[in-house]
């Protein structure tokens, strides 16, 4: 099976009541199996052999891995299968879609990195290398509802 990938730099910035700031980030890698259905959906199928538009990674992609300096505890809680020492990546379970994987990246940053920091405000950093802003905000807002409970 042919596979393409997209990588995203996901970064959160948190502020506490005193105005202190803490940031942390992770690399989110999405694998996109290149099937006949995906190739046919690309406007110029011959072009799809070399490049798949980002919207296809979001629609058809599967969460592949997370790269982070955080020592993630309880991998199963984040739909992660294993840590690969050679690549220094945490590998997702199979069939975790793009949105579900991005949710887990946000949860890891919030729950593991900010656990000793009491943020009064958290926001995603908007920069080059992120998913489309609408997708980023949609998933982030969903995760924050659960985080603030």
DAWOQUI-V323656 format. One record per residue. SS is DSSP state (helix for helix, strand for strand, loop for the rest). PSI is psi in radians with two decimals (NA if undefined). Layout:
SS&PSI, SS&PSI
This chain:
loop&2.33, strand&2.44, strand&2.34, strand&2.86, strand&2.71, strand&2.47, strand&2.43, strand&2.45, strand&1.91, strand&2.14, strand&2.39, strand&2.54, strand&2.25, strand&2.53, strand&2.45, loop&3.13, loop&-0.47, loop&-0.06, loop&0.05, loop&2.58, strand&2.42, strand&2.37, strand&2.59, strand&2.83, strand&2.92, strand&2.65, strand&2.19, strand&2.08, strand&2.23, strand&2.25, strand&2.44, strand&1.81, strand&2.24, strand&1.72, loop&2.96, helix&-0.64, helix&-0.74, helix&-0.79, helix&-0.74, helix&-0.49, helix&-0.39, loop&2.35, loop&-0.80, loop&1.66, helix&-0.64, helix&-0.55, helix&-0.56, helix&-0.33, loop&-0.50, loop&-0.44, loop&2.28, loop&2.21, loop&2.63, helix&-0.66, helix&-0.43, helix&-0.59, helix&-0.69, helix&-0.72, helix&-0.70, helix&-0.22, loop&2.73, strand&2.42, strand&2.24, strand&-0.92, strand&2.87, strand&2.30, strand&2.14, loop&2.75, loop&-0.14, loop&2.35, loop&1.63, loop&2.20, loop&2.67, loop&1.14, helix&-0.72, helix&-0.50, helix&-0.37, helix&0.32, loop&0.55, strand&2.53, strand&-0.75, strand&2.90, strand&2.23, strand&1.88, loop&-0.69, loop&-0.76, loop&-0.16, loop&0.75, strand&2.57, strand&2.21, strand&2.28, strand&2.75, loop&2.86, loop&2.65, loop&0.55, loop&2.07, strand&3.04, helix&-0.91, helix&-0.75, helix&-0.71, helix&-0.73, helix&-0.66, helix&-0.77, helix&-0.65, helix&-0.82, helix&-0.76, helix&-0.75, helix&-0.83, helix&-0.77, helix&-0.84, helix&-0.57, helix&-0.75, helix&-0.67, loop&0.24, loop&-0.50, loop&0.23, loop&2.25, loop&1.52, loop&2.45, loop&-0.29, strand&2.40, strand&2.42, strand&2.57, strand&2.54, loop&2.19, loop&2.02, loop&3.13, loop&2.48, loop&0.17, loop&2.85, loop&2.99, loop&2.46, helix&-0.72, helix&-0.75, helix&-0.79, helix&-0.86, helix&-0.74, helix&-0.85, helix&-0.75, helix&-0.81, helix&-0.68, helix&-0.77, helix&-0.70, helix&-0.59, helix&-0.80, helix&-0.65, helix&-0.63, loop&-0.09, loop&NA
